[in-house]
Structure formats: structure tokens, C-alpha cells
Amino acid sequence: MGGLGFRHLETFNKALLAKHVWRIITNPGSLLARLLKARYFRHLDIMEAPLGSNPSYIWRSLLWSRTLLEKGLCWKVGDGSKIATFGDRWIPGILSRVERQPNSENFPTVSSLIDGENWKENIIHNLFSSHLVKYILSIPLYPTQKKDIRFWALDPEVIGSCPFCHHACDSTTHALFNCSGIKHCWKRTGFWHILKQARHLEASDISLCMKDKLTKEEFEGFVMRSWAIWSERLRLTHLRNEYPRVINVECSPNSWIAPPMNTLRLDVDASYNEGCNSFALGGIIRSHEGQPILVFGKKIEKPISVTFAELLAIQIRVNISREHNIGIHLIILDSLLAVQAVTSGDENRSYVGTLASDIRGLLSHMGNPSLRHVRRTANNVAHSVASFAVSSPSYFVWKRGDFPFWLINLVIKDLDLIQ
């Protein structure tokens, strides 16, 4: 199929069909999802549905493509009622299914391992290896989070991500109108006042709405702009060029800036050691005067991205702050993507998106401290702690009186840069 540019047409078709299955999972209220559910999987979800009797060609095709999604779908734990303890993927960082253990029939779903907002640690220690226990107990549980949802644990490009913003679910409506990377284009036109009221509709319905509300000349302009955006999307998808996203943020500072009076600031960072093929996390809580209060570092297995590591650093650090009853006013990172992932508020069922959602839940219980992006030079202490943690054999927490001289010297250097 060289003339069309499709070297593996079967794989291409399978990927397109898998995107439809993904949309049914992420948008169960759509007309297609409701029709298929009523016909084929009324009491199940689409990933568990059988072929059934007298299936249509469309249903056969969707189930054929489902195997592609099965390679990367995992569960995010809510109340655990939908997740099979030993049949599903639900443990962060573990894509394989957990082998069934003796007496495991007493714990058929993950909900049997949960007691309110806490894990049943004694049961978990008895059922799982020590390697898995630490991953399970790291999964946050919230009283308001009751829904188990599936998310994509691999590279979003496998199921097709939007090249403008790298959102994992790239529908036509998202790519043309809802993508954070192209909203600014529409806001500069005379169409935005109508679009912002109709962006929840499907792309075809949005077009009909615009046709009803615009003159013939205006509608032609709207169509031409939509065509230009779609063409650029195709170019970026196939050529995989980097799109210079326009980001509306204040100028990131390049030196340490004190938080407001009588408040605390948390700086976090992640460091990667290529020789050891491992990541490490580091963080430091400092007063408004710049003095260190608490420092932590932890070496971890390699996550799927640097952004994921930065977010994991926030999650661990915030949990430590809660354990020590330390309130945080401001959180600092030198990863702009990590800041955007937490502050966007968009539902993103990727590995990074679900972790960002967990962090939003944690922060809501801490008074919603602000997140701010800074340049590396303004986050040098946290970066140095993370670099130190790469060669550290274990997890560490330092309090006042425990700080090493090299850390104190870095803090002093930061304070000397305050203007």
C-alpha cells in the first residue's frame, strides 16, 4: 500500500477501531456506547463483553481491535468494587496480572482490601509479596473517590494522542475545538462566543450550530479555519513534528523567591541516572525566610516519563507533609508539563493524568496550595537532593538537626541570591 503510505494496513485499521473502543470506555454516555451496551454488554463493560449471538459486523470488528487495548489498560482504584484482585491490572507500575495466592478466594475484588479511606494492611501483607505491598499501599484512597475507572498505562501515542496537547483521548471534537493547544486560536476569532457554548457537543453538531448562527460568509470562514487546524493536526500526527504550544503563564523566575509571611513552600524535583537506569525524587519544605524544615529523597524504579516522576515526587512529599501535620502554601516545580497536568483539571485517562487527578484530590484536603513553575536555577536545592537520592540506598527524611553541610551550603547560596 505504498501509494497510500500505509505499510501495515491491518495494524492501522485495528488502531482506528481500538480508538472507538477507547471512546466507548471514556464516554459511556454517548449514543454509540449506549446502543452497544443495550445490545451486547448490558451488565458488563466493553472489555469484558462476549461476542454474543448473531453479532453485527461492527461489533465483531470492535472486539477484534480490543486486544490492542488490553495490552495497556489498567484500573485506577476508587472503591475497588469493579476490580478483580487477581484478574485485573490495578497496581501502579505493574502491567502484569497478579498471580492468585492461597485463600485468595476470600478477596475477589479490591474492595475487600479497603476499609474506608485506608488499606487493610495486615491482609495485604499476607496476600502479596513485599515488592507489591509497597506499590499497593502507595495508592491513595479518598472518601470522595468512589468510582473505579480504566486508564491507559502505556505511551498515549499507541491509542492516538492529540499532537497539539498530547491528550490521550483525541476525538474529532477535542482536536478541533477543545484542545488546550488550539483554544487560543479560536479565542482570537469572532467565533469563540458561540463555540464556548457548544464545545460539549459532537463535532458534527457544532458545525450545524455554527451554520444556524452565522452568515454564509462567516460560516465559510469557520469551515476554512477548522480545515486548517485539521490539516495541521494530520501533518503533526504523521510527521511527528514538535508543535510550539502557546502557554499562558507568568514569566518563570530563575532565583529562589520566598513564600508569603508565615507560610511554607515545598520544592520538588526528579533526577534520572542513565547509568543505573533509575529515577530518584527529592523535595524540601522551607519557611518564608528560606530555612529548611523537612527534606526527603527516594530512589524509585524507572517511571514512564520525567513528568510522571515529578508528579510522583509531589504525591510522596504531600503525603509526608500530612503525616507531619505540615501545611503547605506553595509548591514549586521546574517541570512545566507537571504543573499543567495538575492545574488543567481536564480528565485525562493516561498514566500521568490519573496521577495528576490523585494529586488534585490530595491538595484539596490541604487547602489547595498553589503550584508554580520555575526555572531549574530557582529549584536547585530540590534538584540536588534528588541527585543525591539516586546514589542513596534507601528512602530518607531529614529534619532539623539532620541536614548535611552540603545542603546547608546550597540553602545559604539560595538566600544570597534573594534580591
MOZIFEN-V76458 format. One record per run of one state. SS is the DSSP state (H for helix, E for strand, - for the rest). FROM is the first residue (numbers start at 1). LEN is the number of residues. If there is no record, write none. Layout:
{{SS FROM LEN} {SS FROM LEN}}
//
This chain:
{{- 1 8} {H 9 18} {- 27 4} {H 31 10} {- 41 16} {H 57 14} {- 71 2} {E 73 4} {- 77 7} {E 84 1} {- 85 19} {H 104 3} {- 107 2} {E 109 1} {H 110 4} {E 114 2} {- 116 2} {E 118 2} {- 120 1} {H 121 7} {- 128 2} {H 130 8} {- 138 11} {E 149 4} {- 153 3} {H 156 3} {- 159 13} {H 172 7} {- 179 4} {H 183 5} {- 188 4} {H 192 7} {- 199 4} {H 203 11} {- 214 2} {H 216 24} {- 240 24} {E 264 10} {- 274 4} {E 278 10} {- 288 4} {E 292 9} {- 301 5} {H 306 18} {- 324 6} {E 330 4} {- 334 2} {H 336 8} {- 344 6} {E 350 1} {H 351 14} {- 365 5} {E 370 4} {- 374 2} {H 376 15} {- 391 5} {E 396 4} {- 400 5} {H 405 13} {- 418 2}}
//
